[in-house]
Amino acid sequence: MSDTMTAITVEGGRGPAENLKAATIPRPVPGPGQILIKVHAAGVNRPDLAQRIGAYPPPPGAPDTLGLEVAGEVLVAAGRWKVGDKVCALLGGGGYAEYAVCDSRHALPIPEGMDYVQAAALPETVFTVFANVFEHGSLKSGEILMVHGATSGIGTTAIQMAKAAGAKVIATSRGAGKAAEALKLGADVSVDVTTQDFTAIAKAQGGVDVILDMVGGDYFAKGLDSIRTGGRIVYIATQAGGEVALPIFKLMLKRALVTGSTLRPRDADEKARLAAAIEAQVWPWIAAGKLTPQIDKTFPLTEAAAAHAYLEGGSHVGKVMLIAE
């Protein structure tokens, strides 16, 4: 094993997708309690796009290279893992590379029958949905979840996880084609927001219990109108704007909860707690065929720039992945 490796860096420190370049950098050395993974596949996520332009810096101690989720083989063991184990892992950064290190508690076994690309598509989306929809949003069986951006990697995962938990799903997306894809994934109602009013559709269902919102902007006021009494709006991104007007009296009348979170800055113990809960609750859904990662397109690691440009284009349904083999 060489002391160096190929990884993707951002030329100039920040910039457009074309600034992503393959470079030779030192191979990471695992510290106490960490494993070294030979990366076979890595997920491309919107936080990576934000980091590339300088809007989402890595937390202290994390690699400054991109990549929040990988799948591969354990080369240096720690914790429950032995050399040769096949794992997928949540990272603080550094996944766009031939090798990555992570806290051994943040790795999970690759589900039986799943390849590296599918497995690498799990951690960032599943952790995000589990923490925000099921913990912060307290979604329960029999309730209604509205998912904005339903054909994104997060959205396709949220639809399937909510259905596995016994909830009803209203999906929103842009365009008839994407609306049809959301139905294929199990959404009970799918809204094309370019031609339909999701608030009117939510009200026709008696209101929704939880909204997973990655849009922000004017979706906030519409979301507050869409929830029923005791409803929860959970934010994970603000692609259409992060500043909104809050009608406090309406919030009071609906006894609504507005919350949100980010995953990456959480401390190691909290991520370990999430990993254990996800393995106990979500991994059986995967084994039962209730959750399958939706892979839109794969790119070689060295074509990370093209992968970012493709994700920014917005035509994808599901995950965009890098193959590091």
C-alpha positions in Angstrom: 0.0 0.0 0.0 1.5 3.3 -1.1 1.9 6.3 1.2 0.1 8.4 -1.5 -3.1 8.1 -3.3 -5.3 9.7 -6.0 -7.9 12.1 -4.6 -10.0 14.9 -6.0 -9.0 18.4 -5.0 -10.5 21.8 -5.8 -8.0 23.8 -7.9 -7.6 27.2 -6.3 -9.4 26.1 -3.1 -12.9 26.9 -4.5 -14.7 27.4 -7.7 -16.9 25.8 -10.4 -17.1 22.2 -11.2 -14.3 22.3 -13.7 -11.9 23.2 -10.8 -12.2 19.6 -9.5 -8.9 17.8 -10.5 -7.4 14.5 -9.7 -4.2 14.9 -7.6 -1.7 12.8 -5.7 -1.9 13.5 -2.0 -0.8 11.6 1.1 -2.8 8.5 2.0 -4.7 9.1 5.3 -3.4 7.3 8.4 -6.2 6.0 10.7 -6.0 7.2 14.3 -7.2 5.4 17.4 -10.7 3.9 16.9 -10.6 4.6 13.1 -10.6 2.2 10.2 -8.9 2.6 6.8 -11.2 1.9 3.8 -10.1 1.0 0.3 -12.8 3.0 -1.5 -14.7 1.4 -4.3 -17.5 3.9 -4.7 -18.4 7.3 -3.3 -21.6 9.3 -3.3 -21.9 12.8 -4.7 -24.1 15.1 -2.6 -25.3 18.7 -2.6 -23.2 19.5 0.4 -20.2 18.6 -1.8 -21.3 21.3 -4.3 -21.6 23.8 -1.5 -18.1 22.9 -0.1 -16.6 23.2 -3.6 -17.7 26.9 -3.9 -16.6 27.7 -0.3 -20.1 27.7 1.3 -19.8 24.6 3.5 -16.4 24.2 5.1 -15.5 20.9 6.7 -15.8 20.7 10.5 -12.6 20.8 12.6 -10.5 17.7 12.1 -12.2 16.5 8.9 -10.3 16.2 5.6 -10.6 19.3 3.4 -11.2 17.1 0.4 -14.8 16.3 -0.7 -16.9 13.2 -0.1 -19.3 12.3 2.8 -20.1 8.7 2.1 -18.2 5.7 0.7 -18.3 1.9 0.4 -15.3 -0.4 0.2 -13.1 -2.9 2.1 -11.5 -2.5 5.5 -7.7 -2.4 5.2 -6.9 -1.3 8.8 -9.2 -2.7 11.4 -10.7 -1.1 14.6 -13.8 -1.6 16.7 -16.1 -4.3 15.5 -14.4 -4.5 12.0 -11.7 -6.9 10.8 -9.5 -6.6 7.7 -11.5 -7.5 4.5 -14.9 -6.6 5.9 -17.1 -4.8 3.3 -18.6 -1.6 4.7 -20.3 1.6 3.8 -19.5 4.6 5.9 -20.5 8.2 6.8 -17.5 10.5 6.6 -16.7 14.1 7.7 -14.9 14.4 4.3 -12.3 12.8 2.1 -14.5 10.3 0.2 -13.5 11.3 -3.3 -10.3 9.3 -3.0 -8.7 5.8 -3.3 -8.6 5.5 0.5 -10.6 7.0 3.4 -10.6 6.9 7.2 -13.5 7.0 9.5 -14.6 6.4 13.1 -15.2 2.7 13.2 -18.6 3.4 14.8 -19.7 5.3 11.7 -19.4 2.3 9.3 -22.2 -0.2 8.7 -22.1 -3.6 7.0 -23.0 -3.6 3.3 -26.4 -5.2 3.1 -26.5 -8.7 1.5 -26.8 -8.7 -2.2 -25.9 -5.0 -2.6 -22.9 -3.8 -4.6 -20.4 -1.1 -3.6 -22.2 1.6 -5.7 -25.6 0.9 -4.1 -24.0 0.7 -0.6 -22.1 4.0 -1.0 -25.5 5.7 -1.8 -26.9 4.8 1.6 -25.1 6.7 4.4 -25.6 10.4 3.8 -29.2 10.0 2.6 -30.3 7.4 5.2 -28.7 9.2 8.1 -30.2 12.5 7.0 -33.7 11.1 6.5 -33.7 9.1 9.7 -32.5 12.0 11.9 -34.8 14.6 10.3 -38.0 12.7 9.4 -38.1 10.1 12.1 -36.3 11.8 15.0 -36.8 15.6 14.6 -40.1 15.2 12.6 -41.4 12.2 14.7 -43.1 10.6 11.7 -45.3 7.7 12.8 -47.2 5.0 11.1 -50.5 6.3 9.6 -49.3 9.9 9.3 -48.7 11.8 6.1 -45.2 12.9 5.0 -44.8 15.5 2.3 -41.4 15.3 0.6 -40.1 18.3 -1.4 -37.5 17.5 -4.0 -38.9 14.0 -4.1 -36.6 12.7 -6.9 -33.4 13.8 -5.3 -31.2 11.3 -3.5 -32.7 12.4 -0.2 -36.2 12.4 -1.6 -36.1 9.0 -3.2 -34.8 7.6 0.1 -37.4 9.5 2.2 -40.3 8.1 0.1 -39.2 4.6 0.6 -38.3 4.9 4.3 -41.6 6.6 5.1 -43.6 3.9 3.3 -41.6 1.2 5.1 -42.6 2.8 8.4 -46.3 2.7 7.5 -46.8 6.4 6.6 -48.5 7.9 3.6 -46.4 10.1 1.2 -47.1 13.2 -0.8 -44.2 13.8 -3.1 -43.5 17.1 -4.9 -41.1 17.6 -7.8 -40.7 19.7 -11.0 -42.1 18.2 -14.2 -44.4 15.4 -15.1 -41.6 12.9 -15.6 -40.2 13.3 -12.1 -43.7 13.2 -10.7 -44.2 9.9 -12.4 -40.9 8.6 -11.0 -42.0 9.5 -7.5 -45.1 7.4 -7.9 -43.0 4.4 -9.0 -41.1 4.7 -5.8 -44.2 4.4 -3.7 -45.5 7.9 -3.2 -49.3 7.8 -2.7 -49.7 11.2 -4.3 -47.2 12.9 -6.6 -47.4 16.7 -7.3 -45.8 18.4 -10.3 -45.3 21.9 -8.8 -44.9 23.4 -12.3 -48.6 22.8 -12.9 -50.2 22.0 -9.5 -50.6 23.6 -6.1 -49.2 21.3 -3.4 -50.9 23.3 -0.7 -54.4 22.6 -2.2 -53.5 19.0 -2.6 -52.3 18.7 1.0 -55.5 20.4 2.2 -57.6 17.9 0.2 -55.9 15.2 2.2 -56.8 16.9 5.5 -53.3 18.4 5.8 -50.0 16.7 6.3 -48.2 15.8 9.5 -44.6 16.3 8.5 -42.9 18.2 5.7 -39.3 17.4 4.7 -38.2 20.7 3.1 -34.9 21.2 1.2 -36.3 24.2 -0.8 -37.1 27.0 1.7 -38.0 30.4 0.3 -41.7 30.7 -0.4 -42.3 27.0 0.3 -42.3 27.9 4.1 -45.6 29.9 4.0 -47.1 27.2 1.7 -45.9 24.5 4.1 -47.4 26.2 7.1 -50.7 26.3 5.2 -50.3 22.6 4.3 -49.7 21.1 7.7 -52.5 20.1 10.1 -52.7 21.0 13.8 -49.5 19.7 15.5 -47.7 19.4 12.2 -43.9 19.6 11.8 -41.8 21.2 9.1 -38.2 20.0 9.0 -35.5 21.8 7.0 -32.4 20.2 5.6 -31.5 22.8 3.0 -32.7 26.1 1.6 -32.1 26.0 -2.1 -34.7 28.7 -2.8 -33.7 31.0 0.0 -32.9 30.8 3.7 -34.7 33.9 5.0 -38.5 33.7 5.5 -41.3 35.6 7.2 -42.8 33.8 10.2 -46.5 34.4 10.8 -46.3 33.7 14.5 -50.0 33.7 15.2 -50.6 31.0 12.5 -47.8 29.0 14.1 -49.5 29.3 17.4 -52.9 28.3 16.1 -51.5 25.2 14.4 -49.3 24.3 17.4 -46.7 23.8 14.7 -43.0 22.9 15.1 -40.5 24.3 12.7 -37.1 22.6 13.0 -34.1 21.4 11.0 -30.6 20.1 11.2 -27.3 19.5 9.5 -25.6 16.1 9.7 -21.9 16.8 9.1 -21.1 19.0 12.2 -22.6 16.5 14.7 -20.0 15.0 17.1 -18.7 11.5 16.7 -20.7 10.0 19.6 -24.0 11.4 18.1 -23.2 10.0 14.7 -22.3 6.6 16.3 -25.7 6.7 18.1 -27.5 7.4 14.8 -25.5 4.6 13.1 -26.6 2.0 15.7 -30.2 3.1 15.5 -30.2 3.0 11.7 -28.7 -0.5 11.7 -31.4 -1.7 14.0 -34.3 0.0 12.3 -33.4 0.7 8.6 -31.2 -2.2 7.7 -34.1 -4.7 8.2 -36.1 -2.6 5.7 -33.3 -3.1 3.2 -33.2 -6.8 3.8 -37.0 -6.9 3.3 -36.7 -5.1 0.0 -38.5 -2.0 1.2 -35.6 0.3 0.6 -33.3 0.2 -2.5 -30.9 3.1 -3.4 -31.9 4.8 -6.7 -28.8 5.2 -8.8 -29.2 7.7 -11.6 -25.7 7.8 -13.0 -22.1 6.8 -12.2 -18.8 8.5 -13.1 -15.2 7.4 -12.7 -13.5 9.1 -9.7 -11.3 11.1 -12.1 -14.4 12.6 -13.7 -15.8 14.2 -10.5 -16.1 17.5 -12.3 -18.5 16.0 -14.8 -20.4 14.4 -11.9 -20.8 17.8 -10.2 -21.9 19.5 -13.4 -24.5 16.7 -13.9 -25.9 17.0 -10.4 -26.1 20.8 -10.7 -28.1 20.3 -13.9 -30.9 18.9 -11.9 -32.2 16.2 -14.3 -31.2 13.3 -12.0 -33.6 10.9 -10.3 -31.8 9.5 -7.3 -28.1 9.4 -6.6 -25.0 10.4 -8.6 -22.0 8.2 -7.8 -18.3 8.0 -8.3 -16.5 4.7 -8.9 -13.0 4.6 -7.5 -11.8 1.3 -8.9 
